[in-house]
Amino acid sequence: MNFIDFSLKLNKFPIGKAKVVLEKIQNLDDPKFQEYINNQKEYIVKYHIKNNPFYKDFFGKTKSFNDWNSLPIMTKRDLQLPLKERLSEGFNSKNVYINKTSGSSGTPFYFAKDKFTHALTWSIIQNRFNWYGLYGKKQARFYGEPKEMFAKSKEQLKDILSNRSKFNVFDLSNTAFDKWLSKFAVKKFIYLNGYTTVLVAFANYLISKNIVLNNVCNTLTTCVVTSEMCFESDILVMEKAFGVPVIKEYGASELDLIAFQNKEKQWMVNTESLLVEVLDENNLPLPNGETGKIVITSLYNKAHPFIRYEIGDMGAIKALRSKDIILEKLEGRREDLVYLPNGKVSPGLTFYYITKSIMEDSNNVKEIKVFQTAFDVFEIHYVAEHLLDENQKSTIKEKLSKYLVSNLKVNFFKKNKLKRSESGKLKQFTSLIKS
């Protein structure tokens, strides 16, 4: 048994049951699968109308469930209430999985999953990574890591037990890349997994040195990119530098793995636990191939409703049949790089970890956007009910010193509204200087 399965069982997440359910769903033929989807859609909506006061109120007292397209669209702003006010009856902090979003879209909140739903999420992740024989194999991991000692130690223990090595994504200097390369020379990594921005920066460094990573680490087979937009030009750069194929993953922590690329380079939508829709500005379904806002329903989560939930990305899908849907296009966020006075370079996603400290479950801070106006000057624009107090500002400044460098100047501006892109995304970090 792998560490993740063991940990889930230890914490009473029914991973065995989830794997059995997933296999049954995948074995349904197309007519039976469509029947399953229709039944599960109706079940989860009626469950939350009956058992979740928040959703019952959101749904509307005078409505009835008779037309899926008439159901209200749920946004992240709708969910910015204390978590206890959004949980279904019978669920509490002790019998659910609780986490909070990264705030990558600028709109953070806490969420919950019932234990079966969380186990099903991991069953699907395992299933997809095993398309390539990757699950549990030695991983070079390019994700952020907490700076606080306890949280950092806990994360490092998980890395050891999960057979993965973490690389510091907060430093993208050539000196850091030299150290990364030396690590690949001595460890038998099977695949890379991490943020697009970071991996592209590493790939460009390798190309500048005329190095192919697979020649340094000949056990390397694959690279999986996630969390950020990944363009074809990025894939060409990474495949040239790493010498292995690149696989695109798309997911959301509050939901599930949303789509994963198969060996035919098709971005296959997770139809087992999610219903993915693409809607126009009037919240009506768009035909195959047309771009609109991505709206997702979690078909199993009883603890917390995610029903016709607008995730904040734009995209297009194509249905081959009921159970085979391709994500043809995705338009999401793409962050700039942070250039610092000492020559250090960090990804814009660094600010997700810094601003988490004030993205509390208190419903005060709604949105955050960071601008770099000079190498040592940053502006933090935020939408909130109340001004940030001096303790909160100090916390942000302390974390800037920990994650980036000391003696940075930070100015705070409370706003009524933050400017978004044409696609509706809020780019959390923008550099106003040239590299």
ABEGO torsion letter per residue (X at the ends): XBAAAAAAAAAGBBAAAAAAAAAAAAABBAAAAAAAAAAAAAAAAAAAAAABAAAAAAAEAABBBABAAABBBBBAAAABBBAAAABBBGBBAAABBBBBBAGAAGBBBBBBBBAAAAAAAAAAAAAAAAAAGABGBBBBBBBBBBABAAAAAAAAAAAAAAGBBBBBAABABAAAAAAAAAAAAABBBABBBEBAAAAAAAAAAAAAAGBBAAAABAABABBBBBGBBBBAAAAAAAAAAAGBBBBBBBBBAABEBABBBBAAGBBBBBAAABBBBBBBAAGBBBBBGBBBBBBBBBAABAABBBBGBBAGBBBBBBBABAABBBBABBBBBBBBBBBBAAGBBBBAAAAAAAAAAABBAAGABABBBBBBABAABBBBBBBBABBBBAAAAAAAAAAAAAABBBGBBBBBBBBABBBBBAAGBBBABBBABBX
